[in-house]
Amino acid sequence: MKELEIGKVKVSELVNKYQTPLYVYDEGMLENIMKTYITNFKSNKFKTKVLFASKAFSTTSMVKLVNENGLGLDVVSGGELFTAINAKMDMEKVYFHGNNKQVYEFEMAFNNSLKHIVIDNYLELELLEKLAKEYNKHLNVMLRLNVGVEAHTHEYIITAHVDSKFGMAYMSNDYLKCLELLENSQNLELEGFHAHIGSQIFDMTAFYAEIDKMVKVLKDFNKTLSLNIGGGFGVKYTVEDKPIPIAEVCKMIINHTEDALKLNNVKINELIIEPGRSIVAEAGYTLYKIGFQKQTPNKEYYFIDGGMTDNIRPCLYQAKYACDIANKMDEEKNKLVTIAGKNCESGDIIIKDAKLPKAETGDILVVYSTGAYGYSMSSNYNRLLTPAVVFVKDGKSREVVRRQTYEDLLRNDL
């Protein structure tokens, strides 16, 4: 029977060494994807910067890999910032996002020489101004704009409709007050504008509209600013998904921005993007052991030893995934089955209507493209343990996050 290999390591070897469920990342693929972004996101008209959106997969080893490969980082919480600090990330290339940053998070940023803050609303900017004076810090500020461009994605992952929790509308009261505060501030300087229009986007039309709107905003200013257009580039989860190759996406964004700038007779200092999912999703796999199988009047179930605790996205977003029985890669897929987890929820379904070979207890199930938001959104519901995370490359594996133990579950109990 043919067996799947990841990074030239057999899945059975990984399962025997690290147990299941198990998150596995092809480290070589991660490096190649980051290199593709760095190589192709270039312009001779302005500076460029690629930030990894760490919310997709934030661990010390991943941040180190990001730093080593020349990318910057966007963080949205004190925890992600703390991870970056401990990974010795270049803090000059870290941007701090979020719609409700706390005082202790700002203080952590100040104490670790972070320079770039993305502001969501006026009250946040007021707080930042107050703290920057107290700490005698000079900071670069980007204002997050809600540009009104709606990408065609799931409702819960659209972030730019008019009533989104994120950002300010152009020329709104909040926006104008922010500009006035920044104009008079001795500690804060307007670096530019940020926007993010959604996730899992396959059509460049939405990005073009976003760029056009943001470039027009720059016409109000007599100094050169920067633009950050966020991320959201689509990835392949199933055969139905047709993402545009990363190199093409980069060049299309650069070309359109150059054209828009020329058309509007403005210049920018820097263009920034924030890919997250598109760096880690397809490089990630989740391995499970198949347990019991069950036939009901209308369905056949294959039960796995994980589920919504290690991948909440099918429940949360109705996300679709592809899978195989990793130790039976060459066997005929003559069964239409439902892959169900072991959590005490009827909705704990990872994949509906998967075509697979006949399973036996102990077979290894691989679910593809789980590198984004699987580990990040994992939980201990039902007191299930968080899986280990393993990087594989050139026939070798290394554990980068150890598997939780039952003692870990009780560590904070009083």
Buried (B, 14 or more C-beta within 10 A) or exposed (E): EEBBBBBEBBBBBBBEEBBBBBBBBBBBBBBEBBEBBBEBBEBEEBEBBBBBBBBBBBBBBBBBBBBEBBBBBBBBBBEBBBBBBEBEBBBEBBBBBBBEBEEEBBBBBBEBEBBBBBBBBBEBBBBBBEBBEEBEBEBBBBBBBBBBBBBEBBEEBBBBBEEBEBBBBBEBEBBEBBBEBBEEBEBBEBBBBBBBBBBBBBEBEBBBBBBBBBBBBBEEEEEEBBBBBBBBBBBBBEEEBEBBEBEEBBBBBBEBBBBBBEEBEBEBEBBBBBBBBBBBBBBBBBBBBBBEBEEEEEEBBBBBBBBBBBBBBBBBBEBBBBBBBBBBBEBEBEBEBBBBBBBEBEEBBBBBEBEBBBBEEEBBBBBBBBBBBBBBBBEEBBEBBBBBBBBBBEEEBEBBBEBBEEEEBEEEEE
